[in-house]
Amino acid sequence: MIPIVVLIGRTNVGKSTLFNVLTKTRDALVANYPGITRDRQYGYCELQLNQKIILIDTAGLDIHLNEIEKKAHKQTLIAIKESHLILFVVDARDGLMPQEHEISKNIRTYQKKTILIVNKIDGINQNDKINEFYSLGIEKIQKISASHNQGINTLIMKYLIPWVNIQSKKEIENQANINFNKSSIKVAFIGRPNVGKSTLINGILKEDRMITCNIPGTTLDSVSIPIRYNHENYTLIDTAGASKKNKKINNFEKFSVIKTLQTIEKSNVILLIIDASLQVCHQDLSLSEFIINSGKGIIIVINKCDLLSQLELKKIKESIKNQLKFLSFSRIHFISALYKKGIFQIFKSINESYNESKRKISTSILTKTMHAAIKKHQPPIVKGRRIKLKYAHLGSSNPPKIIIHGNQVRYLSSPYKRYLINFFYNILKIKGTAIQIQFKDNVNPYIKNKN
C-alpha cells in the first residue's frame, strides 16, 4: 500500500509551498468539505523510480479557533490519524511560537513518526532561531527553504526514501482492508456519491451484494468482491464517493477520500463513473487527473442514461467528449446500471485497458513513430538551432513510459509535447491507458572542457 504523509503546522508556515515543491504540480486532487475555509489537497510525490507517496496538505492548526476553523482543525486531526508519517512544518523566521507546543503535544498522542521541517531558513541567522525548536522534543529535524528549493533533496534522500523502504519491509496493511487476488484484474469503481457505483456492481453480480440508497455517502469504505467472468478473474472494488454533501456525516470518521486514493493505487483499471443527469464537475476532472498521474488504465462510464431522452443523450455525449478531451484514449460506455443495460460490454474495455498498460513496444517502432511525427511537424528552433529528437525507447510499462533522447529537449513547448503524445496514441493505437513521455538531453562531452 502506498504510504501517506501529512503536512501539518500553523497557518502561513509554508505547507502548501512545500506540497507544491514535493508533488511538482499545482494540479493535485482537491476534495471539498462543507464548512471548511480552505480545501484539502492530495497529490503524488515521486521519490525515485517506482517509489512514491501520497502527500496531504492540511489547514493550519491554530489554538484560537472560530467555529469554521474548528471543523478544519478536526479534519486535520483525522488526516493525522490516517497518515503513516507527519511532517510538522514551522517557520524559522517567526521562531518557536506558543501554538507549536500545543500542536506537538497533540500529535504526540497519535504515536506517529514525525519529522520537524524548519522552513524559510533563507536570509536569516539559522542557529539563533532554529535552536528554539529543539524544545519541542522531536528528534528528526530538517532545515529547508521550500520557496528556494533548499534542503528538499536532503529531506527526500535522508528521511523520506529510507522511511518508505522501512515501510515496504513491514508490509503495511491496507487501510481499506482489501484482500486482493494477485492473479485477478483489480477494477476500482470511482466517482462522486450516488452515481451508481454499488448499483453497477450489484448488476454485474446479479445480486444485491452491495447496500444501495439514494442518499449520498451510503458506502463509507472500500469493499472488494472477487468474481469470474468469461474465464477471467476480476476483483471489483466499490469505493466511497470522493466528495460528501451530507452534513450529517461531515466528520468523515472513515476518511473515505484517502481510502479511495489508496484503492486507485492498488488497482489495475479504474472505472470513472459519471451521472448522466449531472454535468461533469471539477471533482470528476480532478479524479481523472489523479488517475492519469497514478498510471492506471481508465474507462469512462456514463450511468443513468435511462433517465434521458435520445436528444438529451446526444447532447450529453457531445458535452462529455468535449470536456474530457484529455481522456481521448479512454473508452466511454453509456449504461443504465439499474436496468443492467450495457454493463457487461465494459469487460471488453477492462481487458483492453489492462493489456495495453502492460504492452511492450520495441525501440525500433517507437523511434520510427517519433521520426514520422517529426517529418509531419518539426520541433521549434531555439537560439538559432532546431531542437533535435534522436531516438525513443520504452522506459517502463504500466503505464507505458516513452523516453525520447535528443538535443535541447528541455526547450520543447507543452503544445509540441502534447502533439507527440497524441501522435503516439494515434499511430500505436493505444487505448484505455495513459502513456507518459520523458525527455532526456544528450550530454555534450565538450561542454565541461569549454568551461
Secondary structure, DSSP 4 states (H G I P E B T S, - for coil): ---EEEEEESTTSSHHHHHHHHHT-S--EEE--TT-SS-EEEEEEEEETTEEEEEEE-----SS--HHHHHHHHHHHHHHHH-SEEEEEEETTT---HHHHHHHHHHHTTT-EEEEEEE--TTS-HHHHHGGGGGG--SEEEE-BGGGTBSHHHIIIIIIHHHHHHHHHHTPPPTT-----TTSEEEEEEESTTSSHHHHHHHHHTS--S---SSTT---S-EEEEEEETTEEEEEEE---SS---GGGTT-TT-HHHHHHHHHHH-SEEEEEEETTS---HHHHHHHHHHHHHT-EEEEEEE-GGGS-HHHHHHHHHHHHHHTGGGTTS-EEE-BTTTTBS-TTHHHHHHHHHHHHT----HHHHHHHHHHHHHHSPPPEETTEE-EEEEEEEEETTTTEEEEEEESGGG--HHHHHHHHHHHHHHHT--SS--EEEEEEPPPTTHHHH-
